[in-house]
Amino acid sequence: MDAGIAAVLGAAVGTLGTVATGWTSRSVAKMQMRVDSMRERRDPRRSSYESFASAAVALHTHLEPWITFGRHLERKAPADAEPWDGVVYVSQQSFKDGYVQRAVELADEVSRYGRHVILDGPAGLEPSVTKVSDTAGTLVSLFRIMQTLHQVADAEGRSAMAYNPSQLPDQLKSLEQNVRTFLLQAGAALDD
């Protein structure tokens, strides 16, 4: 009987060992699949986050020289001694060829890459993506108006408009801060 019990116990231990090994292998396989799945989701997210932030920084870099310095050069000196009211007269001819178009293209890229970020998720990034996209759109609204005016310009192709760009430096700073906030939130989303 002792030999029979030993044989049964040996078989039971062998079966338990096989079950434990199978369970462990299955658990390891599940963890590996989970890690692979997370990596597959993380890499496209990281790519879309980088593209979005890069587009916003490119827009900032493109607009900064004009907003910081150039907009002051275009103001008309008042005929009398009245203080300057902040209005400048701008037209597409005020800028180098392609400057206005490039600003609009960059803002459109910010918007397009922002949609990619929202699709890639997580949903918690949507408010900061929207802030960056809206600020980018506000910054180039002048240029979009200029393009429209240029299409209906006089026969010589001239059109000008009065515009008060005094809010542009604050909007440019807001774009920079919104991108920084987005990057912090995107980094945290990638870590989760």
Solvent accessible surface area in square Angstrom, and as a share of the most:
residue,aa,sasa,rsa
1,M,189,0.84
2,D,120,0.62
3,A,83,0.64
4,G,40,0.39
5,I,90,0.46
6,A,60,0.47
7,A,66,0.51
8,V,103,0.59
9,L,107,0.53
10,G,44,0.43
11,A,64,0.50
12,A,45,0.35
13,V,100,0.58
14,G,40,0.38
15,T,81,0.47
16,L,122,0.61
17,G,36,0.34
18,T,97,0.56
19,V,92,0.53
20,A,55,0.42
21,T,89,0.51
22,G,39,0.38
23,W,156,0.55
24,T,69,0.40
25,S,65,0.42
26,R,141,0.51
27,S,31,0.20
28,V,82,0.47
29,A,49,0.38
30,K,105,0.44
31,M,106,0.47
32,Q,94,0.42
33,M,132,0.59
34,R,144,0.52
35,V,70,0.40
36,D,50,0.26
37,S,50,0.32
38,M,97,0.43
39,R,129,0.47
40,E,126,0.56
41,R,138,0.50
42,R,103,0.38
43,D,83,0.43
44,P,69,0.43
45,R,46,0.17
46,R,122,0.44
47,S,64,0.42
48,S,11,0.07
49,Y,6,0.02
50,E,93,0.42
51,S,36,0.23
52,F,0,0.00
53,A,9,0.07
54,S,69,0.44
55,A,5,0.04
56,A,0,0.00
57,V,78,0.45
58,A,38,0.30
59,L,0,0.00
60,H,29,0.13
61,T,86,0.50
62,H,40,0.18
63,L,0,0.00
64,E,73,0.33
65,P,78,0.49
66,W,18,0.06
67,I,3,0.01
68,T,59,0.34
69,F,143,0.60
70,G,15,0.14
71,R,24,0.09
72,H,78,0.35
73,L,152,0.75
74,E,35,0.16
75,R,111,0.40
76,K,127,0.54
77,A,92,0.71
78,P,65,0.41
79,A,118,0.91
80,D,81,0.42
81,A,105,0.82
82,E,108,0.48
83,P,121,0.76
84,W,82,0.29
85,D,103,0.54
86,G,9,0.09
87,V,38,0.22
88,V,0,0.00
89,Y,102,0.39
90,V,0,0.00
91,S,15,0.10
92,Q,42,0.19
93,Q,100,0.44
94,S,49,0.32
95,F,22,0.09
96,K,174,0.74
97,D,154,0.80
98,G,48,0.47
99,Y,39,0.15
100,V,5,0.03
101,Q,99,0.44
102,R,96,0.35
103,A,0,0.00
104,V,12,0.07
105,E,69,0.31
106,L,4,0.02
107,A,5,0.04
108,D,61,0.32
109,E,43,0.19
110,V,0,0.00
111,S,43,0.28
112,R,97,0.35
113,Y,58,0.22
114,G,1,0.01
115,R,132,0.48
116,H,82,0.37
117,V,0,0.00
118,I,73,0.37
119,L,151,0.75
120,D,50,0.26
121,G,9,0.08
122,P,49,0.31
123,A,89,0.69
124,G,58,0.55
125,L,4,0.02
126,E,70,0.31
127,P,76,0.48
128,S,6,0.04
129,V,2,0.01
130,T,50,0.29
131,K,120,0.51
132,V,0,0.00
133,S,26,0.17
134,D,87,0.45
135,T,17,0.10
136,A,0,0.00
137,G,30,0.29
138,T,58,0.34
139,L,2,0.01
140,V,0,0.00
141,S,41,0.26
142,L,2,0.01
143,F,1,0.01
144,R,94,0.34
145,I,81,0.41
146,M,3,0.02
147,Q,44,0.20
148,T,80,0.46
149,L,57,0.28
150,H,77,0.34
151,Q,146,0.65
152,V,112,0.64
153,A,26,0.20
154,D,75,0.39
155,A,114,0.88
156,E,126,0.56
157,G,25,0.24
158,R,140,0.51
159,S,26,0.16
160,A,72,0.55
161,M,30,0.13
162,A,58,0.45
163,Y,51,0.20
164,N,72,0.37
165,P,1,0.00
166,S,55,0.36
167,Q,111,0.49
168,L,4,0.02
169,P,45,0.28
170,D,93,0.48
171,Q,45,0.20
172,L,11,0.05
173,K,119,0.51
174,S,38,0.25
175,L,1,0.00
176,E,74,0.33
177,Q,91,0.41
178,N,24,0.12
179,V,10,0.06
180,R,129,0.47
181,T,61,0.35
182,F,0,0.00
183,L,84,0.42
184,L,132,0.65
185,Q,73,0.33
186,A,4,0.03
187,G,32,0.31
188,A,55,0.42
189,A,10,0.07
190,L,21,0.11
191,D,115,0.60
192,D,142,0.74
